């Protein structure tokens, strides 16, 4: 069974949304946010 382009796009979009929600449920958003803050502070030279 081959998917059309539109079906493949919707399938990948649904998979991405599910992975984002799973990461939020596990508390990964806080980890990513803290790493982003550290990275920005290092680039500016504050940290």
Residue pairs with C-beta under 8 A, 6 or more apart in sequence:
3 11
23 29
38 47
41 47
